[in-house]
Amino acid sequence: MASVIGDGAVEAVRLADRATGESELVACDSLIAALGFTAQLGPLEHWGLDIVERRIVVDSRMATSVPGIFSAGDITEHPAKVRLMLVGFGEAATAVANAAVPLDPSADLFPGHSTDGPPPGAN
Ligand SMILES: Cc1cc2nc3c(=O)[nH]c(=O)nc-3n(C[C@H](O)[C@H](O)[C@H](O)COP(=O)(O)OP(=O)(O)OC[C@H]3O[C@@H](n4cnc5c(N)ncnc54)[C@H](O)[C@@H]3O)c2cc1C
């Protein structure tokens, strides 16, 4: 979409084809934004990451092709990828655990369960 036309209320939108430069005015009385469906990698495209169809390729550790860079969530691509919120949370935990060990070789890949520690407030 190139522009929204209206005076106090939406009356039309101008749709533009970036490839051809052509545009079309479409009359409408409301506009519903559906943001975020297309990944815009921005500067990440120039970091040397292995990217397929605007998604960052990771291995089972959520490690990218660039050592020390990890990725999680919808932006990632791997053979078992399922784009759901809960999967993204799990991938984030995997990525953080696997990023922590190179930073601190004494750290354990498995960070432990929160229930392993003392109860809240206990010292
Ligand atoms: C219509 C629809 C319905 C869905 N329903 C469900 C559902 O019922 N249950 C479910 O589990 N999942 C659902 N999903 C999938 C779920 O929304 C995604 O799996 C989840 O949001 C992925 O989270 P994310 O943090 O990886 O990515 P996102 O939620 O997409 O977050 C990425 C963020 O990064 C920002 N961003 C993008 N590019 C840049 C940049 N260059 N610089 C800085 N920031 C940037 C974006 O604006 C966005 O805020 C649905 C998805 C869609 C599209």
The ligand as an SDF file (V2000), in Angstrom:
LIG
                    3D

 53 58  0  0  0  0  0  0  0  0999 V2000
   -3.1270  -14.7480   11.6650 C   0  0  0  0  0  0  0  0  0  0  0  0
   -2.2530  -15.5180   12.5910 C   0  0  0  0  0  0  0  0  0  0  0  0
   -2.8210  -16.2460   13.6250 C   0  0  0  0  0  0  0  0  0  0  0  0
   -2.0070  -16.9670   14.5020 C   0  0  0  0  0  0  0  0  0  0  0  0
   -2.6040  -17.6840   15.5040 N   0  0  0  0  0  0  0  0  0  0  0  0
   -1.8330  -18.3920   16.3530 C   0  0  0  0  0  0  0  0  0  0  0  0
   -2.4210  -19.1440   17.4060 C   0  0  0  0  0  0  0  0  0  0  0  0
   -3.6450  -19.1920   17.5870 O   0  0  0  0  0  0  0  0  0  0  0  0
   -1.5970  -19.8350   18.2460 N   0  0  0  0  0  0  0  0  0  0  0  0
   -0.2270  -19.8170   18.0930 C   0  0  0  0  0  0  0  0  0  0  0  0
    0.4680  -20.4430   18.8860 O   0  0  0  0  0  0  0  0  0  0  0  0
    0.3480  -19.1170   17.1080 N   0  0  0  0  0  0  0  0  0  0  0  0
   -0.4200  -18.3970   16.2280 C   0  0  0  0  0  0  0  0  0  0  0  0
    0.1590  -17.6890   15.2140 N   0  0  0  0  0  0  0  0  0  0  0  0
    1.6220  -17.7430   15.0820 C   0  0  0  0  0  0  0  0  0  0  0  0
    2.2490  -16.8100   16.0980 C   0  0  0  0  0  0  0  0  0  0  0  0
    1.6860  -15.5300   15.9510 O   0  0  0  0  0  0  0  0  0  0  0  0
    3.7390  -16.7780   15.8430 C   0  0  0  0  0  0  0  0  0  0  0  0
    4.2710  -18.0860   15.8800 O   0  0  0  0  0  0  0  0  0  0  0  0
    4.4660  -15.9370   16.8890 C   0  0  0  0  0  0  0  0  0  0  0  0
    3.9110  -14.6420   16.9590 O   0  0  0  0  0  0  0  0  0  0  0  0
    5.9590  -15.8500   16.5520 C   0  0  0  0  0  0  0  0  0  0  0  0
    6.5710  -15.0410   17.4870 O   0  0  0  0  0  0  0  0  0  0  0  0
    7.9400  -14.3500   17.1440 P   0  0  0  0  0  0  0  0  0  0  0  0
    8.3000  -13.5610   18.3580 O   0  0  0  0  0  0  0  0  0  0  0  0
    8.8970  -15.3690   16.6270 O   0  0  0  0  0  0  0  0  0  0  0  0
    7.6400  -13.3900   15.8990 O   0  0  0  0  0  0  0  0  0  0  0  0
    6.6580  -12.1240   15.8340 P   0  0  0  0  0  0  0  0  0  0  0  0
    5.5100  -12.2690   16.7810 O   0  0  0  0  0  0  0  0  0  0  0  0
    6.3660  -11.9510   14.3790 O   0  0  0  0  0  0  0  0  0  0  0  0
    7.5560  -10.9460   16.3690 O   0  0  0  0  0  0  0  0  0  0  0  0
    8.6020  -10.4270   15.6010 C   0  0  0  0  0  0  0  0  0  0  0  0
    8.7230   -8.9480   15.9370 C   0  0  0  0  0  0  0  0  0  0  0  0
    9.8970   -8.4250   15.3130 O   0  0  0  0  0  0  0  0  0  0  0  0
    9.5830   -7.1920   14.7110 C   0  0  0  0  0  0  0  0  0  0  0  0
   10.5140   -6.9810   13.5960 N   0  0  0  0  0  0  0  0  0  0  0  0
   10.4420   -7.4730   12.3380 C   0  0  0  0  0  0  0  0  0  0  0  0
   11.4860   -7.0700   11.6080 N   0  0  0  0  0  0  0  0  0  0  0  0
   12.2510   -6.3200   12.4320 C   0  0  0  0  0  0  0  0  0  0  0  0
   13.4890   -5.6180   12.2660 C   0  0  0  0  0  0  0  0  0  0  0  0
   14.1490   -5.6380   11.0910 N   0  0  0  0  0  0  0  0  0  0  0  0
   13.9560   -4.9500   13.3090 N   0  0  0  0  0  0  0  0  0  0  0  0
   13.3260   -4.9500   14.5120 C   0  0  0  0  0  0  0  0  0  0  0  0
   12.1500   -5.5970   14.7260 N   0  0  0  0  0  0  0  0  0  0  0  0
   11.6260   -6.2830   13.7030 C   0  0  0  0  0  0  0  0  0  0  0  0
    8.1330   -7.3270   14.2690 C   0  0  0  0  0  0  0  0  0  0  0  0
    7.5170   -6.0650   14.1420 O   0  0  0  0  0  0  0  0  0  0  0  0
    7.5370   -8.1280   15.4250 C   0  0  0  0  0  0  0  0  0  0  0  0
    7.0910   -7.3140   16.4720 O   0  0  0  0  0  0  0  0  0  0  0  0
   -0.6070  -16.9570   14.3410 C   0  0  0  0  0  0  0  0  0  0  0  0
   -0.0460  -16.2110   13.3080 C   0  0  0  0  0  0  0  0  0  0  0  0
   -0.8490  -15.5040   12.4320 C   0  0  0  0  0  0  0  0  0  0  0  0
   -0.2080  -14.7150   11.3290 C   0  0  0  0  0  0  0  0  0  0  0  0
  1  2  1  0
  2  3  1  0
  2 52  2  0
  3  4  2  0
  4  5  1  0
  4 50  1  0
  5  6  2  0
  6  7  1  0
  6 13  1  0
  7  8  2  0
  7  9  1  0
  9 10  1  0
 10 11  2  0
 10 12  1  0
 12 13  2  0
 13 14  1  0
 14 15  1  0
 14 50  1  0
 15 16  1  0
 16 17  1  0
 16 18  1  0
 18 19  1  0
 18 20  1  0
 20 21  1  0
 20 22  1  0
 22 23  1  0
 23 24  1  0
 24 25  2  0
 24 26  1  0
 24 27  1  0
 27 28  1  0
 28 29  2  0
 28 30  1  0
 28 31  1  0
 31 32  1  0
 32 33  1  0
 33 34  1  0
 33 48  1  0
 34 35  1  0
 35 36  1  0
 35 46  1  0
 36 37  1  0
 36 45  1  0
 37 38  2  0
 38 39  1  0
 39 40  1  0
 39 45  2  0
 40 41  1  0
 40 42  2  0
 42 43  1  0
 43 44  2  0
 44 45  1  0
 46 47  1  0
 46 48  1  0
 48 49  1  0
 50 51  2  0
 51 52  1  0
 52 53  1  0
M  END
$$$$
